[in-house]
Amino acid sequence: MATVTETIEVTGVKCERCVMRLGKALEGHDGLLAANATLMGQVFVTYDDAKTTRSALIAALAEGGCRERSAC
């Protein structure tokens, strides 16, 4: 098992309710070991890269109403 820890920057986080919504969006995601979202739009994730990917986590966050912050 290769564990990856990284930060995903997202848009759309405006209040504590948004943070809770992100938690619900990631809850039960196969391979996700830990997640913590902040009001600043940072989602800290630790996951097993044999079971999930960054792209899959971003897709789950998008279903929760947030998008990855663009570098542009």
C-alpha positions as CSV (number, residue, x, y, z in Angstrom):
1,M,0.0,0.0,0.0
2,A,1.4,3.3,-1.1
3,T,0.0,6.2,1.0
4,V,-0.3,9.6,-0.6
5,T,-0.9,12.8,1.4
6,E,-1.7,16.0,-0.4
7,T,-3.8,19.2,-0.4
8,I,-6.5,19.9,-2.9
9,E,-7.5,23.5,-3.3
10,V,-11.2,24.0,-4.0
11,T,-13.6,26.8,-4.7
12,G,-17.1,27.2,-3.4
13,V,-16.4,26.9,0.4
14,K,-18.2,29.8,2.1
15,C,-19.2,28.5,5.5
16,E,-18.9,25.7,8.0
17,R,-21.9,24.0,6.3
18,C,-19.8,23.8,3.1
19,V,-17.0,22.1,5.0
20,M,-19.5,19.6,6.3
21,R,-20.8,19.0,2.8
22,L,-17.3,18.2,1.6
23,G,-16.9,15.7,4.4
24,K,-20.1,14.0,3.3
25,A,-19.0,14.0,-0.3
26,L,-15.8,12.1,0.6
27,E,-17.3,9.9,3.3
28,G,-16.9,6.2,2.5
29,H,-14.7,6.8,-0.5
30,D,-12.8,3.5,-1.1
31,G,-9.1,4.0,-0.4
32,L,-9.5,7.3,1.5
33,L,-7.7,7.1,4.8
34,A,-8.2,10.6,6.1
35,A,-9.7,14.0,5.0
36,N,-9.9,17.4,6.6
37,A,-11.4,20.5,4.9
38,T,-11.0,24.1,5.9
39,L,-12.9,27.3,5.4
40,M,-10.0,28.5,3.3
41,G,-10.9,25.9,0.6
42,Q,-8.1,23.5,1.4
43,V,-8.9,19.8,1.6
44,F,-6.1,17.7,3.1
45,V,-6.4,14.1,2.0
46,T,-4.5,10.9,2.7
47,Y,-5.3,7.9,0.5
48,D,-4.1,4.5,-0.7
49,D,-3.1,5.1,-4.4
50,A,-3.7,1.5,-5.2
51,K,-7.5,2.0,-4.4
52,T,-8.2,5.6,-5.5
53,T,-6.7,8.6,-7.3
54,R,-6.5,12.3,-7.0
55,S,-8.9,12.6,-9.9
56,A,-11.5,10.3,-8.3
57,L,-11.3,12.4,-5.1
58,I,-11.7,15.6,-7.1
59,A,-14.8,14.1,-8.8
60,A,-16.3,13.3,-5.4
61,L,-15.7,16.8,-4.2
62,A,-17.4,18.1,-7.4
63,E,-20.4,16.1,-6.6
64,G,-20.4,17.8,-3.2
65,G,-20.6,21.2,-4.9
66,C,-16.9,22.3,-5.1
67,R,-14.4,22.4,-7.8
68,E,-10.6,22.2,-7.8
69,R,-9.1,25.7,-7.9
70,S,-7.5,26.4,-11.3
71,A,-3.9,27.3,-11.6
72,C,-4.8,29.9,-14.2
